[in-house]
Amino acid sequence: MSISVNKTFLLWNKFMSLKKLINYDIISDLISLQVYDKDYFKPFDPNKEFIKYAPKEVHNFSNLPNDFLCFELEVGYM
């Protein structure tokens, strides 16, 4: 995804239709997570791509639907 090709609506639309399949979540909050390369903003280019997630905090990764990816946030990760 990029700023110029923003697919946030598609990501969240798909996630919201599937989130009911997660029955062991920890919190009900919705989280938006973007992962940028170290030099993403130098110089800024709205066509540069980054990764965007619609994550849900869960107790474990077992029995997740096939459409879900697992992402483990490391302590102190920025």
N, C-alpha and C positions, 0 to 999 in steps of 0.2 A: 504494500500500500504506500501511497505518497500523499502529500498535501494536495497536489493537483489532481490525483485520481483517488479521491476519498471514498472508501467502501465501508465506512463505519456503519451505515444503516444496514447494509447486507450482513455484516458480521453480527450485529446485535439482533437483527431479525431472526437469523438462524439460531443464535444462542438462546433467545427467549422462547423459541418454539421447542427447544430440546431440554431446557433447564429443569423442567418438571420431572425428567428422568433421573435427576440426581436427588436421591432421598437420604443422603447422609452428609449433607453440607454442614459446615460449622457456623456460618453467619448468613444472614439473608441479604447483606449488602451486595450491590452490584459494583464491580471493579472494572476499570478500563486501564489496561497496561500497554504502554508503548515502549519498544526497545529500539534505541537509536545507536548507530555506530558512534564511536568515540568522537569523530570529527564531523558528525552530521550537520551541525550548524555553522561550520567553517568551510567555505563560505556557504551561506544559506542558498539552497536550491529547492524550490517546491516540487521538483520532479524526483528528488532523491527518495529512494524507498526506505521504509522502516517496517518493523513487524508490530502488529497490533493484536492484542489478545482481549477476549472477554472472559476473564478467568473467574472461577468459583472456588472458594476455599473448601476443601473436603478433608475428612479424616484419613482417607487412603485412596489409592488409585484403582482399587479392585472394582470390578463390575461397572465400569463406566461405559456408556454407549460408544460404538465404533467411531462416531463422528467427533469425539472429543480427543484432544491431545493433552498429555500430562506435562505440566510445567512446575518444576520445583524451585521455589524462590529460596536462594541461599541467604543465610544470615548475613546482614551487612551489604547485600547486593544493591548496587545503585546503577 
